[in-house]
Amino acid sequence: MPAELIDGVAVAKEIRAEVARDAAALLASRGITPGLTVVLVGEDPASAVYVASKEKACKEAGMNGETIRLAADTPQADLLALIDRLNADPAVHGILVQMPVPKHIDPQAVILRIAPEKDVDGFHPINVGRVWIGDDTGFAPCTPAGVMVLLERAGVRVAGANAVVLGRSTIVGKPMTSLLVNASATVTVCHSKTRDLASVTRGADILVAAIGRPEFVTADMVKPGAVVIDVGINRVDDPTAKRGYRLCGDVAFATVREVASKITPVPGGVGPMTIAMLLKNTVRAAEQRA
């Protein structure tokens, strides 16, 4: 029997409704409207679309959503000065500088400049540390945090499970590992130098693929009955598609679905959770500072 689909669109909708409820409660009880400011440097088309969707999502949730657009040649010092002003603004509870930034700007300097209590993207080292030690005041990066919500709402038992994370990025792989460990899973992290990768992934009760390689995980790499979470989103050429390409994940969905017990599709799986969790982090930031 094909694996059950884990519907990220439906779960993200639930999260957004909960965020709207919590934002309204915060306004009613303390007169505070959670506010997220997104800074976009340059004119990267994909980033511009993503930023617009964040601003729209904020407004739909009854939050303040602001986008500050800066020219691509904005000096790093000017960007850092802007972050300082946002750090000092009590109406701003979350700050996100959209990555990637132009090459003349050091992304790490940007991340370090954002106040940890407003770092709703969860990349500041203080938040990284808080997440690792299981401190609930820290902010986890939105994508792995969304994966944990998907697992919970799909009824997947994480405690005691053997989990394999395929990929060790600071955006997904490493924080995903910490969240799974804190949920009492036994976690193995795989990467480009892992030997006999398939033998490792076949031991996973929960397999999280975040390697950035189209349809890399094949059915023979998956344990029968495993839960497969596909974080990847890749564009591959497809002359039969209207746009000449199609989107796919890091998992060969059609064949892996015949082996797994539960699986996230691409699109419609992990992707929608990212903005939903960003909103959730922003409301939490407002609550913690109220």
Backbone as JSON, one array per atom type, in Angstrom:
{
  "sequence": "MPAELIDGVAVAKEIRAEVARDAAALLASRGITPGLTVVLVGEDPASAVYVASKEKACKEAGMNGETIRLAADTPQADLLALIDRLNADPAVHGILVQMPVPKHIDPQAVILRIAPEKDVDGFHPINVGRVWIGDDTGFAPCTPAGVMVLLERAGVRVAGANAVVLGRSTIVGKPMTSLLVNASATVTVCHSKTRDLASVTRGADILVAAIGRPEFVTADMVKPGAVVIDVGINRVDDPTAKRGYRLCGDVAFATVREVASKITPVPGGVGPMTIAMLLKNTVRAAEQRA",
  "N": [[0.85, -1.2, 0.0], [0.59, 2.22, -0.86], [2.47, 4.88, 0.7], [1.18, 6.95, 3.31], [0.31, 10.32, 2.73], [1.88, 13.15, 4.12], [0.48, 16.05, 4.76], [1.61, 19.07, 4.19], [0.54, 21.52, 3.48], [-2.02, 21.6, 4.64], [-1.36, 21.37, 7.39], [0.22, 23.65, 7.73], [-1.72, 25.58, 7.34], [-3.27, 25.18, 9.62], [-1.4, 25.96, 11.58], [-1.07, 28.66, 10.92], [-3.61, 29.62, 11.52], [-3.62, 29.23, 14.28], [-1.56, 30.98, 14.97], [-2.75, 33.43, 14.26], [-4.82, 33.45, 16.12], [-3.33, 33.58, 18.53], [-1.96, 35.99, 18.16], [-4.08, 37.79, 18.17], [-4.97, 37.43, 20.77], [-2.81, 38.4, 22.2], [-2.85, 41.07, 21.5], [-5.33, 41.8, 22.58], [-4.97, 41.32, 25.33], [-2.6, 42.63, 26.09], [-2.19, 44.74, 24.46], [-0.44, 44.57, 22.34], [0.81, 44.21, 19.1], [2.22, 41.72, 17.26], [5.22, 42.16, 15.4], [6.95, 41.83, 12.36], [9.87, 42.49, 10.6], [11.25, 42.41, 7.47], [14.24, 42.45, 5.68], [15.4, 43.18, 2.54], [18.06, 42.96, 0.43], [19.06, 44.07, -2.6], [17.93, 42.7, -5.78], [17.12, 40.05, -6.17], [15.13, 37.8, -7.88], [13.76, 35.45, -6.92], [14.03, 35.75, -4.16], [12.62, 38.12, -3.81], [9.98, 37.36, -4.38], [9.56, 35.52, -2.34], [9.84, 37.12, -0.07], [7.67, 38.86, -0.39], [5.58, 37.08, 0.01], [5.9, 36.52, 2.7], [5.31, 38.98, 3.91], [2.62, 39.24, 3.19], [1.54, 37.01, 4.51], [1.92, 37.74, 7.17], [0.15, 39.9, 7.47], [-2.28, 38.63, 6.99], [-2.45, 37.15, 9.28], [-3.0, 38.99, 11.19], [-0.84, 40.45, 12.06], [1.88, 42.85, 12.19], [3.55, 43.42, 9.26], [6.44, 44.25, 7.67], [8.44, 45.27, 4.93], [11.67, 46.12, 4.11], [13.39, 47.43, 1.53], [16.55, 47.43, 0.1], [19.11, 48.84, -1.97], [21.21, 46.92, -4.17], [23.87, 47.63, -3.98], [24.2, 48.61, -1.46], [26.16, 49.65, 1.27], [27.82, 47.5, 3.63], [28.05, 48.56, 6.2], [25.9, 50.33, 6.32], [23.72, 48.58, 6.22], [24.1, 47.18, 8.63], [23.75, 49.28, 10.41], [21.05, 49.8, 10.01], [19.97, 47.43, 11.02], [20.66, 47.78, 13.69], [18.94, 49.9, 14.34], [16.47, 48.64, 14.07], [16.72, 46.68, 16.02], [16.47, 48.28, 18.25], [13.9, 49.15, 18.14], [10.85, 49.0, 19.67], [8.48, 48.13, 18.53], [9.1, 46.27, 16.71], [9.38, 42.9, 16.61], [10.46, 40.71, 15.41], [13.22, 40.15, 13.27], [14.38, 39.72, 10.04], [16.83, 39.19, 7.74], [16.88, 38.77, 4.42], [18.38, 36.06, 2.85], [20.2, 34.97, -0.07], [22.66, 37.55, 0.62], [24.19, 40.33, -1.16], [27.53, 39.85, -2.53], [29.47, 41.49, -1.37], [28.78, 41.79, 1.21], [29.08, 40.44, 4.43], [27.54, 37.6, 5.42], [27.57, 36.37, 7.95], [28.29, 38.43, 9.67], [26.01, 39.94, 9.53], [24.07, 38.19, 10.64], [25.07, 37.98, 13.24], [24.64, 40.54, 14.14], [21.93, 40.9, 14.53], [19.67, 41.13, 17.19], [19.5, 38.48, 19.5], [17.0, 37.91, 20.67], [15.28, 38.82, 18.77], [15.8, 37.36, 16.6], [14.21, 35.65, 14.65], [14.6, 33.85, 12.66], [16.36, 32.06, 13.63], [19.19, 31.75, 13.49], [21.24, 32.99, 14.85], [24.15, 32.53, 16.87], [23.6, 32.33, 19.63], [20.92, 31.53, 19.72], [21.22, 29.14, 18.35], [22.72, 27.72, 20.24], [20.89, 27.67, 22.37], [18.85, 26.11, 21.3], [20.19, 23.68, 20.95], [20.63, 22.91, 23.62], [18.1, 22.53, 24.45], [16.61, 24.67, 25.39], [13.7, 26.35, 25.7], [13.3, 29.04, 25.18], [14.79, 29.75, 23.06], [15.04, 30.24, 19.46], [14.3, 28.05, 16.93], [15.53, 27.31, 13.63], [13.26, 27.82, 10.93], [12.5, 25.84, 9.02], [13.43, 23.16, 9.92], [12.07, 23.25, 12.38], [9.47, 23.24, 11.49], [9.37, 20.69, 10.37], [9.4, 19.1, 12.66], [6.88, 19.71, 13.71], [5.25, 18.67, 11.69], [5.82, 15.92, 11.95], [4.82, 15.45, 14.53], [2.06, 16.06, 14.21], [1.35, 14.23, 12.38], [1.27, 12.02, 13.82], [3.57, 10.6, 14.37], [5.79, 8.73, 16.24], [8.48, 9.97, 17.79], [10.27, 9.74, 19.94], [12.65, 7.43, 20.91], [12.93, 6.48, 18.35], [14.95, 5.51, 15.52], [16.58, 7.89, 13.81], [17.62, 9.31, 10.76], [19.44, 11.9, 9.41], [19.91, 13.36, 6.42], [22.27, 15.27, 5.3], [24.07, 18.15, 6.39], [23.79, 20.89, 6.8], [23.85, 24.25, 8.17], [21.43, 25.42, 8.11], [19.39, 23.52, 7.88], [20.16, 20.68, 8.32], [21.92, 20.44, 10.68], [20.46, 21.88, 12.8], [18.12, 20.33, 12.63], [19.01, 17.9, 13.53], [19.57, 18.5, 16.24], [17.0, 19.09, 17.21], [15.69, 16.64, 16.89], [17.25, 15.0, 18.55], [16.71, 16.21, 21.01], [14.1, 15.49, 21.19], [14.28, 12.91, 21.93], [15.07, 11.02, 20.02], [17.26, 8.63, 18.43], [19.96, 9.67, 16.7], [21.5, 9.82, 13.52], [23.77, 11.51, 11.49], [24.21, 12.06, 8.13], [26.41, 12.64, 5.32], [28.4, 13.98, 2.58], [30.7, 12.48, 2.85], [30.03, 10.17, 4.1], [30.32, 6.71, 4.55], [29.17, 3.92, 2.69], [26.42, 4.76, 2.38], [23.73, 3.99, 1.85], [23.34, 1.76, 3.48], [23.22, 2.94, 5.94], [21.03, 4.71, 5.79], [19.01, 2.86, 5.42], [18.57, 1.93, 7.94], [16.92, 3.67, 9.19], [14.12, 4.72, 11.04], [12.92, 7.11, 10.83], [13.51, 9.19, 8.21], [15.14, 11.99, 7.14], [15.55, 13.96, 4.45], [17.77, 16.23, 3.26], [19.59, 17.23, 1.3], [19.89, 18.46, -1.11], [19.96, 17.37, -3.69], [18.5, 16.29, -6.59], [16.0, 13.85, -6.35], [17.6, 11.98, -5.04], [17.44, 10.08, -2.99], [16.57, 6.82, -3.16], [14.31, 4.01, -3.54], [15.57, 1.66, -2.63], [17.14, 2.6, -0.61], [15.63, 2.95, 1.58], [14.07, 1.93, 4.54], [11.51, -0.5, 4.81], [8.35, 0.73, 5.71], [9.29, 3.03, 6.88], [9.25, 6.52, 7.92], [9.36, 9.18, 5.78], [10.78, 12.26, 5.26], [10.93, 14.85, 3.11], [12.93, 17.42, 2.52], [14.07, 18.75, 0.45], [13.97, 20.9, -2.44], [14.0, 21.06, -5.77], [14.75, 22.19, -9.06], [14.23, 20.7, -12.09], [15.0, 20.0, -15.48], [12.36, 19.49, -17.78], [10.99, 18.68, -20.6], [8.39, 18.0, -21.15], [6.81, 19.4, -19.45], [4.84, 22.35, -18.88], [6.26, 24.69, -18.31], [8.75, 23.91, -18.97], [10.24, 22.79, -17.06], [10.26, 20.94, -13.93], [9.35, 20.68, -10.47], [11.0, 18.96, -7.89], [11.78, 16.83, -5.1], [14.39, 15.77, -2.81], [14.01, 13.14, -2.76], [13.14, 10.21, -4.51], [10.13, 10.24, -5.26], [7.91, 8.7, -6.32], [8.68, 5.97, -6.31], [9.73, 5.59, -3.73], [7.52, 6.06, -2.19], [6.17, 3.69, -2.34], [7.4, 2.14, -0.53], [7.75, 3.4, 1.96], [5.98, 4.31, 5.05], [4.82, 6.73, 5.69], [5.02, 9.89, 4.02], [6.35, 13.01, 2.86], [5.18, 15.14, 0.28], [6.61, 16.86, -2.6], [6.01, 19.63, -4.48], [4.3, 20.93, -1.48], [4.72, 19.72, 0.94], [7.04, 19.96, 3.24], [7.72, 22.59, 2.57], [5.53, 24.65, 2.78], [5.47, 24.93, 5.52], [7.54, 26.54, 6.4], [7.18, 29.41, 6.3], [4.95, 29.52, 7.95], [6.02, 28.7, 10.43], [7.81, 30.75, 10.81], [6.1, 32.9, 11.32], [5.01, 31.93, 13.69], [7.27, 31.91, 15.36], [7.69, 34.67, 15.49], [5.44, 35.61, 16.89], [5.92, 34.32, 19.3], [8.28, 35.64, 20.02], [7.28, 38.19, 20.48], [5.59, 37.65, 22.66], [7.46, 36.87, 24.58], [8.8, 39.2, 25.08], [6.92, 40.85, 26.07]],
  "CA": [[0.0, 0.0, 0.0], [1.4, 3.44, -0.9], [2.61, 5.61, 1.95], [0.25, 8.05, 3.61], [0.91, 11.63, 2.51], [1.86, 14.13, 5.19], [0.01, 17.24, 4.04], [2.16, 20.29, 4.76], [-0.36, 22.65, 3.22], [-3.08, 21.57, 5.66], [-0.79, 21.64, 8.7], [0.61, 25.06, 7.74], [-2.96, 26.34, 7.51], [-3.6, 25.08, 11.04], [-0.44, 26.77, 12.33], [-1.38, 30.08, 10.68], [-4.82, 29.93, 12.29], [-3.2, 29.32, 15.68], [-0.8, 32.22, 15.09], [-3.72, 34.53, 14.25], [-5.49, 33.43, 17.42], [-2.4, 34.03, 19.56], [-1.69, 37.41, 17.93], [-5.27, 38.52, 18.62], [-4.99, 37.36, 22.23], [-1.75, 39.29, 22.69], [-3.36, 42.43, 21.31], [-6.43, 42.02, 23.52], [-4.53, 41.26, 26.73], [-1.47, 43.5, 26.4], [-2.12, 45.85, 23.51], [0.76, 44.37, 21.51], [0.66, 43.54, 17.81], [3.53, 41.2, 16.84], [5.71, 42.79, 14.18], [8.1, 41.23, 11.67], [10.47, 43.3, 9.55], [12.13, 41.67, 6.57], [15.13, 43.33, 4.93], [15.82, 42.58, 1.28], [19.13, 43.73, -0.19], [19.19, 43.66, -3.99], [16.71, 42.42, -6.54], [17.02, 38.64, -6.54], [13.7, 37.56, -8.13], [13.21, 34.44, -6.03], [13.95, 36.34, -2.82], [11.56, 39.12, -3.82], [8.7, 36.64, -4.3], [9.47, 34.91, -1.01], [9.63, 38.21, 0.88], [6.29, 39.33, -0.55], [4.68, 36.1, 0.62], [6.02, 36.68, 4.15], [4.57, 40.18, 4.3], [1.2, 38.91, 3.03], [1.17, 36.07, 5.57], [1.84, 38.5, 8.43], [-1.08, 40.69, 7.49], [-3.4, 37.7, 7.11], [-2.47, 36.65, 10.66], [-3.25, 40.11, 12.09], [0.44, 40.95, 12.54], [2.51, 43.89, 11.39], [4.58, 42.9, 8.38], [7.1, 45.34, 6.93], [9.58, 44.9, 4.12], [12.58, 47.22, 3.78], [14.18, 47.07, 0.36], [17.77, 48.2, -0.07], [19.81, 48.63, -3.24], [22.21, 45.85, -4.14], [25.19, 48.18, -3.64], [24.18, 49.18, -0.1], [27.34, 49.24, 2.05], [27.55, 46.65, 4.79], [27.88, 49.41, 7.39], [24.54, 50.88, 6.31], [22.82, 47.49, 6.58], [24.26, 46.92, 10.06], [23.13, 50.4, 11.12], [19.61, 49.57, 9.93], [19.66, 46.37, 11.98], [20.73, 48.4, 15.02], [17.71, 50.66, 14.56], [15.37, 47.68, 14.25], [16.92, 46.08, 17.34], [16.05, 49.23, 19.28], [12.5, 49.52, 17.92], [10.0, 48.07, 20.44], [7.36, 47.62, 17.72], [9.64, 45.19, 15.87], [9.66, 41.74, 17.45], [11.25, 39.78, 14.62], [14.02, 40.73, 12.17], [14.9, 38.71, 9.11], [17.53, 39.69, 6.56], [16.73, 37.7, 3.43], [19.6, 35.53, 2.24], [21.57, 35.47, 0.08], [22.95, 38.97, 0.47], [25.25, 40.55, -2.16], [28.82, 39.27, -2.16], [30.31, 42.39, -0.57], [28.27, 41.79, 2.59], [29.38, 39.22, 5.16], [26.28, 37.14, 6.03], [27.74, 36.08, 9.37], [28.25, 39.71, 10.39], [24.59, 40.31, 9.58], [23.41, 37.32, 11.61], [25.53, 38.31, 14.59], [24.18, 41.87, 14.53], [20.53, 40.83, 14.94], [19.5, 40.76, 18.6], [19.01, 37.08, 19.57], [15.57, 37.85, 21.01], [14.52, 39.17, 17.57], [16.3, 36.49, 15.52], [13.15, 34.64, 14.46], [15.1, 32.86, 11.71], [17.04, 31.05, 14.45], [20.55, 31.5, 13.03], [22.23, 33.59, 15.75], [24.77, 31.47, 17.67], [22.94, 32.17, 20.93], [19.75, 30.69, 19.49], [21.71, 27.8, 18.02], [23.06, 27.08, 21.5], [19.68, 27.42, 23.16], [18.14, 24.97, 20.71], [20.96, 22.47, 21.24], [20.47, 22.46, 25.01], [16.69, 22.33, 24.73], [16.05, 25.87, 26.03], [12.52, 26.72, 24.92], [13.29, 30.45, 24.83], [15.52, 29.91, 21.8], [14.28, 30.09, 18.22], [14.86, 27.09, 15.98], [15.28, 27.65, 12.23], [11.85, 27.54, 10.65], [12.25, 24.6, 8.28], [13.45, 21.99, 10.81], [10.99, 23.35, 13.37], [8.27, 22.8, 10.78], [9.43, 19.22, 10.24], [8.99, 18.51, 13.94], [5.43, 19.85, 13.82], [4.66, 17.7, 10.77], [5.94, 14.6, 12.56], [3.89, 15.39, 15.66], [0.66, 16.06, 13.8], [1.12, 13.0, 11.62], [1.2, 10.92, 14.78], [4.82, 9.82, 14.33], [6.48, 8.64, 17.53], [9.9, 10.3, 17.6], [11.04, 9.21, 21.07], [13.09, 6.06, 20.74], [13.1, 6.13, 16.93], [16.22, 5.72, 14.85], [16.4, 8.93, 12.81], [18.78, 9.64, 9.95], [19.36, 13.19, 8.74], [20.79, 13.35, 5.25], [22.66, 16.66, 5.09], [24.58, 18.74, 7.64], [23.82, 22.35, 6.69], [23.47, 24.99, 9.37], [20.04, 25.86, 7.95], [18.46, 22.4, 8.1], [20.7, 19.43, 8.84], [22.39, 20.49, 12.07], [19.36, 22.12, 13.75], [17.22, 19.19, 12.59], [19.62, 16.9, 14.41], [19.4, 18.88, 17.64], [15.58, 18.96, 17.57], [15.39, 15.21, 17.01], [17.91, 14.51, 19.76], [15.96, 16.71, 22.17], [12.83, 14.74, 21.22], [14.66, 11.57, 22.37], [15.41, 10.09, 18.95], [18.67, 8.3, 18.24], [20.14, 10.37, 15.43], [22.72, 9.71, 12.72], [23.86, 12.54, 10.47], [24.97, 11.61, 6.96], [26.88, 13.72, 4.46], [29.09, 13.53, 1.36], [31.79, 11.56, 3.16], [29.51, 8.98, 4.78], [30.61, 5.47, 3.83], [28.04, 2.99, 2.52], [25.29, 5.59, 2.79], [22.46, 3.28, 1.79], [23.2, 0.88, 4.64], [22.86, 3.79, 7.08], [19.66, 5.21, 5.63], [18.07, 1.74, 5.56], [18.32, 1.69, 9.35], [16.15, 4.78, 9.74], [12.67, 4.74, 11.2], [12.58, 8.43, 10.3], [14.57, 9.64, 7.31], [14.96, 13.38, 6.73], [16.45, 14.21, 3.33], [18.01, 17.67, 3.05], [20.92, 17.19, 0.69], [19.91, 19.34, -2.28], [20.24, 16.62, -4.92], [17.19, 15.82, -7.06], [15.61, 12.44, -6.31], [18.8, 11.23, -4.64], [17.05, 8.95, -2.13], [15.8, 5.85, -3.92], [13.56, 3.04, -2.73], [16.47, 0.69, -2.01], [17.8, 3.25, 0.52], [14.62, 3.22, 2.6], [13.56, 0.79, 5.29], [10.06, -0.64, 4.69], [7.59, 1.28, 6.83], [9.9, 4.24, 7.43], [8.66, 7.83, 7.66], [10.32, 9.91, 4.95], [10.55, 13.69, 5.19], [11.71, 15.39, 2.0], [13.1, 18.87, 2.68], [14.62, 19.32, -0.76], [13.16, 21.38, -3.55], [14.93, 21.2, -6.88], [14.17, 22.41, -10.38], [14.89, 19.85, -13.09], [14.47, 20.18, -16.83], [11.33, 18.56, -18.19], [10.39, 19.23, -21.82], [6.95, 17.71, -21.21], [6.12, 20.33, -18.57], [4.47, 23.61, -19.52], [7.33, 25.68, -18.12], [10.02, 23.34, -19.38], [10.89, 22.2, -15.88], [9.37, 20.53, -12.86], [9.95, 20.7, -9.15], [11.05, 17.67, -7.22], [12.54, 16.85, -3.87], [15.61, 14.96, -2.74], [13.55, 11.76, -2.7], [12.43, 9.7, -5.7], [8.84, 10.12, -4.58], [7.01, 7.65, -6.83], [9.12, 4.64, -5.88], [9.9, 5.55, -2.28], [6.18, 6.01, -1.6], [5.74, 2.29, -2.28], [8.15, 1.47, 0.55], [7.57, 4.12, 3.23], [4.63, 4.31, 5.65], [4.38, 8.12, 5.56], [5.99, 10.64, 3.22], [5.96, 14.36, 2.47], [5.35, 15.41, -1.15], [7.24, 18.11, -3.03], [5.74, 20.59, -3.4], [3.14, 20.67, -0.63], [5.08, 19.03, 2.17], [7.76, 20.79, 4.21], [7.8, 23.98, 2.12], [4.56, 25.58, 3.36], [5.66, 25.07, 6.97], [8.6, 27.48, 6.73], [6.61, 30.72, 6.64], [4.07, 29.33, 9.11], [6.84, 28.67, 11.64], [8.36, 32.1, 10.97], [5.05, 33.66, 12.0], [4.91, 31.4, 15.05], [8.43, 32.42, 16.09], [7.51, 36.1, 15.71], [4.48, 35.76, 17.99], [6.64, 33.91, 20.52], [9.2, 36.72, 20.36], [6.47, 39.27, 21.07], [5.13, 37.2, 23.97], [8.58, 36.82, 25.49], [9.23, 40.56, 25.38], [5.79, 41.63, 26.59]],
  "C": [[0.89, 1.25, 0.0], [1.39, 4.18, 0.44], [1.54, 6.69, 2.09], [0.98, 9.38, 3.38], [0.79, 12.49, 3.76], [1.63, 15.49, 4.52], [0.51, 18.52, 4.71], [1.29, 21.5, 4.55], [-1.43, 22.73, 4.31], [-2.53, 21.92, 7.04], [-0.37, 23.1, 8.81], [-0.61, 25.96, 7.93], [-3.39, 26.32, 8.97], [-2.7, 25.99, 11.88], [-0.75, 28.25, 12.15], [-2.62, 30.5, 11.45], [-4.49, 30.08, 13.77], [-2.41, 30.6, 15.93], [-1.75, 33.42, 15.14], [-4.47, 34.61, 15.58], [-4.6, 34.0, 18.52], [-2.07, 35.51, 19.41], [-2.86, 38.25, 18.42], [-5.34, 38.54, 20.14], [-3.96, 38.3, 22.83], [-2.18, 40.75, 22.58], [-4.43, 42.74, 22.35], [-5.94, 42.13, 24.96], [-3.46, 42.29, 27.07], [-1.31, 44.67, 25.43], [-0.93, 45.77, 22.58], [0.38, 43.65, 20.23], [2.03, 43.03, 17.39], [3.95, 41.79, 15.5], [6.96, 42.13, 13.65], [8.58, 42.18, 10.59], [11.45, 42.45, 8.76], [12.94, 42.68, 5.75], [15.62, 42.58, 3.7], [16.86, 43.49, 0.64], [19.32, 43.22, -1.61], [17.86, 43.25, -4.57], [16.62, 40.97, -7.0], [15.55, 38.27, -6.7], [13.07, 36.55, -7.18], [13.04, 34.98, -4.62], [12.8, 37.34, -2.74], [10.18, 38.46, -3.68], [8.5, 36.08, -2.9], [9.17, 35.97, 0.04], [8.2, 38.72, 0.82], [5.31, 38.38, 0.11], [4.74, 36.18, 2.14], [5.2, 37.87, 4.64], [3.06, 39.92, 4.23], [0.73, 38.0, 4.16], [1.04, 36.78, 6.92], [0.5, 39.22, 8.52], [-2.31, 39.79, 7.63], [-3.55, 37.18, 8.54], [-2.73, 37.78, 11.67], [-1.99, 40.67, 12.71], [0.9, 42.12, 11.68], [3.62, 43.26, 10.57], [5.15, 44.02, 7.54], [8.26, 44.77, 6.14], [10.39, 46.15, 3.81], [13.48, 46.74, 2.65], [15.37, 48.01, 0.2], [18.41, 47.87, -1.41], [20.9, 47.58, -3.08], [23.59, 46.34, -3.73], [25.21, 48.85, -2.27], [25.4, 48.72, 0.68], [26.94, 48.38, 3.26], [27.29, 47.49, 6.03], [26.47, 49.98, 7.47], [23.52, 49.8, 6.7], [22.9, 47.21, 8.08], [23.63, 48.04, 10.9], [21.61, 50.27, 11.12], [19.2, 48.49, 10.94], [19.7, 46.91, 13.4], [19.45, 49.16, 15.34], [16.51, 49.73, 14.8], [15.49, 46.97, 15.59], [16.36, 46.96, 18.44], [14.57, 49.6, 19.18], [11.58, 48.54, 18.66], [8.82, 47.51, 19.65], [7.79, 46.48, 16.81], [10.04, 44.04, 16.78], [10.5, 40.69, 16.73], [11.95, 40.5, 13.49], [14.55, 39.6, 11.33], [15.56, 39.42, 7.93], [17.54, 38.56, 5.54], [18.08, 37.32, 2.83], [19.26, 34.95, 0.87], [21.65, 36.98, -0.03], [24.03, 39.13, -0.59], [26.63, 40.17, -1.62], [29.68, 40.17, -1.29], [29.86, 42.47, 0.89], [28.54, 40.43, 3.22], [28.11, 38.73, 5.86], [26.4, 36.85, 7.52], [27.72, 37.35, 10.21], [26.82, 40.18, 10.55], [23.86, 39.5, 10.64], [23.79, 37.7, 13.04], [24.99, 39.65, 15.08], [22.73, 41.86, 15.01], [20.44, 40.39, 16.39], [18.92, 39.35, 18.68], [17.52, 36.98, 19.86], [14.68, 38.27, 19.84], [14.91, 38.32, 16.37], [15.32, 35.34, 15.29], [13.5, 33.63, 13.37], [15.91, 31.77, 12.41], [18.47, 30.76, 14.05], [21.63, 32.12, 13.92], [22.83, 32.48, 16.62], [24.12, 31.27, 19.04], [21.68, 31.31, 20.78], [20.14, 29.27, 19.12], [22.03, 27.04, 19.3], [21.84, 26.75, 22.33], [18.91, 26.21, 22.62], [18.88, 23.67, 21.03], [20.74, 21.98, 22.66], [19.01, 22.29, 25.41], [16.04, 23.47, 25.49], [14.9, 26.39, 25.16], [12.44, 28.2, 24.58], [14.03, 30.72, 23.53], [14.61, 29.71, 20.6], [15.0, 29.11, 17.3], [14.61, 27.58, 14.57], [13.94, 27.07, 11.77], [11.6, 26.22, 9.93], [12.34, 23.36, 9.17], [12.39, 22.05, 11.9], [9.68, 22.89, 12.75], [8.22, 21.3, 10.6], [8.96, 18.56, 11.53], [7.48, 18.6, 14.14], [4.73, 18.84, 12.9], [4.7, 16.29, 11.36], [4.93, 14.44, 13.69], [2.45, 15.24, 15.19], [0.31, 14.89, 12.89], [1.08, 11.78, 12.53], [2.44, 10.04, 14.79], [5.48, 9.87, 15.7], [7.97, 8.85, 17.31], [10.75, 9.7, 18.71], [11.37, 7.74, 20.84], [13.32, 5.64, 19.31], [14.54, 6.31, 16.49], [15.98, 6.72, 13.72], [17.72, 9.15, 12.07], [18.51, 10.96, 9.25], [20.39, 13.2, 7.62], [21.09, 14.8, 4.88], [23.06, 17.29, 6.41], [24.69, 20.27, 7.56], [23.43, 22.99, 8.01], [22.01, 25.45, 9.31], [19.06, 24.75, 8.28], [19.12, 21.25, 8.86], [21.09, 19.47, 10.31], [21.27, 20.84, 13.06], [18.33, 20.99, 13.77], [17.72, 18.1, 13.54], [19.37, 17.23, 15.87], [17.94, 18.72, 18.08], [15.19, 17.5, 17.74], [16.01, 14.6, 18.25], [17.13, 14.94, 20.99], [14.59, 16.06, 22.29], [13.06, 13.26, 21.52], [14.76, 10.55, 21.24], [16.89, 9.76, 19.02], [19.03, 8.72, 16.83], [21.51, 10.1, 14.81], [22.67, 10.79, 11.65], [24.75, 12.03, 9.34], [25.33, 12.8, 6.08], [27.7, 13.13, 3.32], [30.19, 12.52, 1.63], [31.32, 10.33, 3.94], [29.77, 7.73, 3.94], [29.37, 4.57, 3.82], [26.74, 3.64, 3.0], [23.99, 4.8, 2.84], [22.26, 2.36, 2.99], [22.81, 1.67, 5.89], [21.41, 4.24, 6.97], [18.63, 4.09, 5.78], [17.8, 1.39, 7.01], [17.4, 2.72, 9.99], [14.67, 4.45, 9.87], [12.11, 6.04, 10.66], [13.77, 8.9, 9.47], [14.24, 11.05, 6.84], [16.01, 13.68, 5.66], [16.57, 15.71, 3.08], [19.4, 17.85, 2.46], [21.04, 18.04, -0.56], [20.29, 18.65, -3.58], [18.95, 15.96, -5.4], [17.04, 14.3, -7.02], [16.77, 11.51, -5.96], [18.44, 9.97, -3.85], [16.12, 8.03, -2.93], [15.21, 4.79, -3.0], [14.47, 2.05, -2.01], [17.24, 1.27, -0.82], [16.87, 3.42, 1.71], [14.14, 1.93, 3.24], [12.04, 0.68, 5.09], [9.34, -0.13, 5.93], [8.17, 2.54, 7.43], [9.05, 5.47, 7.12], [9.71, 8.66, 6.93], [9.9, 11.37, 4.82], [11.5, 14.28, 4.16], [11.78, 16.91, 2.1], [13.53, 19.53, 1.38], [13.57, 19.9, -1.7], [14.12, 21.77, -4.67], [14.17, 21.42, -8.18], [14.95, 21.57, -11.39], [14.22, 20.07, -14.44], [13.46, 19.09, -17.16], [10.61, 19.13, -19.41], [8.9, 18.96, -21.93], [6.13, 18.67, -20.34], [5.88, 21.66, -19.28], [5.59, 24.64, -19.44], [8.7, 25.16, -18.54], [10.81, 22.76, -18.22], [9.82, 21.74, -14.9], [10.12, 20.61, -11.54], [9.93, 19.31, -8.55], [11.88, 17.81, -5.96], [13.84, 16.08, -3.97], [15.3, 13.47, -2.75], [12.85, 11.39, -4.01], [11.03, 9.29, -5.24], [8.05, 8.89, -5.03], [7.4, 6.27, -6.32], [9.26, 4.52, -4.37], [8.53, 5.47, -1.59], [5.67, 4.57, -1.48], [6.4, 1.53, -1.14], [7.84, 2.07, 1.91], [6.14, 3.95, 3.77], [4.0, 5.69, 5.57], [5.45, 8.88, 4.82], [5.45, 12.03, 2.93], [6.15, 14.52, 0.97], [6.15, 16.69, -1.37], [6.65, 18.47, -4.38], [4.57, 20.13, -2.53], [3.44, 19.93, 0.65], [5.71, 19.97, 3.18], [7.69, 22.28, 3.84], [6.82, 24.94, 2.77], [4.77, 25.83, 4.85], [6.65, 26.18, 7.32], [8.05, 28.85, 7.12], [5.69, 30.61, 7.85], [4.87, 29.36, 10.41], [7.53, 30.01, 11.88], [7.36, 32.99, 11.7], [4.95, 33.22, 13.46], [6.06, 31.91, 15.91], [8.26, 33.9, 16.42], [6.53, 36.37, 16.85], [5.14, 35.37, 19.31], [7.59, 35.01, 20.97], [8.45, 37.87, 21.02], [6.0, 38.89, 22.47], [6.25, 37.25, 25.0], [9.06, 38.2, 25.91], [8.13, 41.41, 26.0], [5.91, 41.85, 28.1]]
}
